Amino acid sequence: MIKDYIENANFEDTGFCYTLSLISGKYKMVVLYCLMEYKVVRYNQLKRYLKKVSDKTLSACLKELESDGLVKRTEYPQIPPKVEYSLTEKGNSLMEVLDLLCVWGEKNRGC
């Protein structure tokens, strides 16, 4: 009975899979964490926060987070161009989960 259930189950239909698809990648959770901590952040500030990330990788990460509705990009019409990133309401709702990951890491880091 359980064997039939597992064989007919589809991991891709789960909420867990959806959540992983939003935050998977080397820098996505770090970008989200940075935005949670500092609220509004400019591109170069994110780049300094992440240290060794390339422009291409950071740009792709931000575009994916924006297209998934987690990050808001605000562009100001001025010279030089000014762009700021912040969490959307959907992004803020994910912070409780990421915060629990941080708490778990702090408790288990020294084990």
C-alpha positions as CSV (number, residue, x, y, z in Angstrom):
1,M,0.0,0.0,0.0
2,I,2.7,2.5,0.9
3,K,4.8,1.3,-2.0
4,D,1.9,2.2,-4.4
5,Y,1.6,5.6,-2.8
6,I,5.3,6.3,-3.2
7,E,5.4,5.1,-6.8
8,N,2.4,7.3,-7.7
9,A,3.6,10.3,-5.8
10,N,5.2,13.3,-7.7
11,F,7.7,15.4,-5.8
12,E,7.3,18.2,-8.4
13,D,3.7,18.7,-7.2
14,T,4.7,19.4,-3.6
15,G,5.0,22.8,-1.9
16,F,8.5,21.8,-0.8
17,C,9.6,21.5,-4.4
18,Y,8.1,24.9,-5.3
19,T,9.9,26.5,-2.4
20,L,13.2,24.9,-3.4
21,S,12.7,26.1,-6.9
22,L,12.5,29.7,-5.6
23,I,15.5,29.7,-3.3
24,S,17.8,27.1,-5.0
25,G,21.1,28.4,-6.3
26,K,24.3,29.5,-4.7
27,Y,23.4,33.1,-4.0
28,K,19.6,33.4,-3.8
29,M,19.2,32.8,-0.1
30,V,22.1,35.0,0.6
31,V,20.6,37.9,-1.4
32,L,17.2,37.4,0.3
33,Y,18.9,37.3,3.7
34,C,20.8,40.6,2.9
35,L,17.6,42.3,1.8
36,M,15.9,41.1,5.0
37,E,18.7,42.6,7.1
38,Y,19.2,45.9,5.2
39,K,15.7,46.4,3.6
40,V,16.8,48.4,0.5
41,V,20.1,47.6,-1.1
42,R,21.9,48.8,-4.3
43,Y,23.5,46.4,-6.7
44,N,27.1,47.3,-5.7
45,Q,26.3,46.9,-2.1
46,L,25.0,43.4,-2.8
47,K,28.1,42.6,-4.8
48,R,30.3,43.7,-1.9
49,Y,28.2,41.7,0.6
50,L,28.6,38.5,-1.6
51,K,32.3,39.1,-2.1
52,K,33.3,36.8,-5.0
53,V,30.1,36.8,-7.1
54,S,30.5,37.8,-10.8
55,D,28.3,40.5,-12.3
56,K,26.7,38.0,-14.7
57,T,25.8,35.6,-11.8
58,L,24.4,38.3,-9.5
59,S,22.5,39.9,-12.3
60,A,20.9,36.5,-13.3
61,C,20.1,35.8,-9.6
62,L,18.4,39.1,-9.1
63,K,16.4,38.7,-12.4
64,E,15.2,35.3,-11.3
65,L,14.2,36.5,-7.8
66,E,12.4,39.4,-9.4
67,S,10.6,37.2,-11.9
68,D,9.5,34.9,-9.1
69,G,8.0,37.9,-7.3
70,L,10.4,37.8,-4.3
71,V,12.4,40.9,-5.0
72,K,11.4,44.3,-6.2
73,R,13.7,46.3,-8.5
74,T,13.3,50.1,-8.3
75,E,15.1,52.1,-11.0
76,Y,15.5,55.9,-10.6
77,P,15.8,58.0,-13.8
78,Q,19.0,59.9,-13.1
79,I,22.6,60.0,-14.1
80,P,24.5,57.9,-13.0
81,P,21.7,55.3,-13.0
82,K,20.4,54.3,-9.5
83,V,18.8,50.9,-8.9
84,E,17.6,49.6,-5.6
85,Y,16.4,46.1,-4.6
86,S,14.0,45.3,-1.8
87,L,11.8,42.4,-0.7
88,T,8.3,42.2,-2.0
89,E,5.4,41.1,0.3
90,K,5.9,37.5,-1.0
91,G,9.6,37.8,-0.4
92,N,9.0,39.0,3.2
93,S,6.7,36.1,3.8
94,L,9.6,33.7,3.0
95,M,11.8,35.4,5.6
96,E,10.2,33.5,8.5
97,V,11.4,30.2,6.9
98,L,14.9,31.5,6.2
99,D,15.1,32.9,9.7
100,L,14.4,29.4,11.1
101,L,17.2,28.0,8.9
102,C,19.5,30.6,10.5
103,V,18.4,29.7,14.0
104,W,18.9,26.0,13.3
105,G,22.4,26.7,11.9
106,E,23.4,28.7,15.0
107,K,22.2,25.9,17.3
108,N,24.0,23.2,15.3
109,R,27.1,24.9,14.0
110,G,29.4,23.7,16.9
111,C,28.2,20.1,16.9
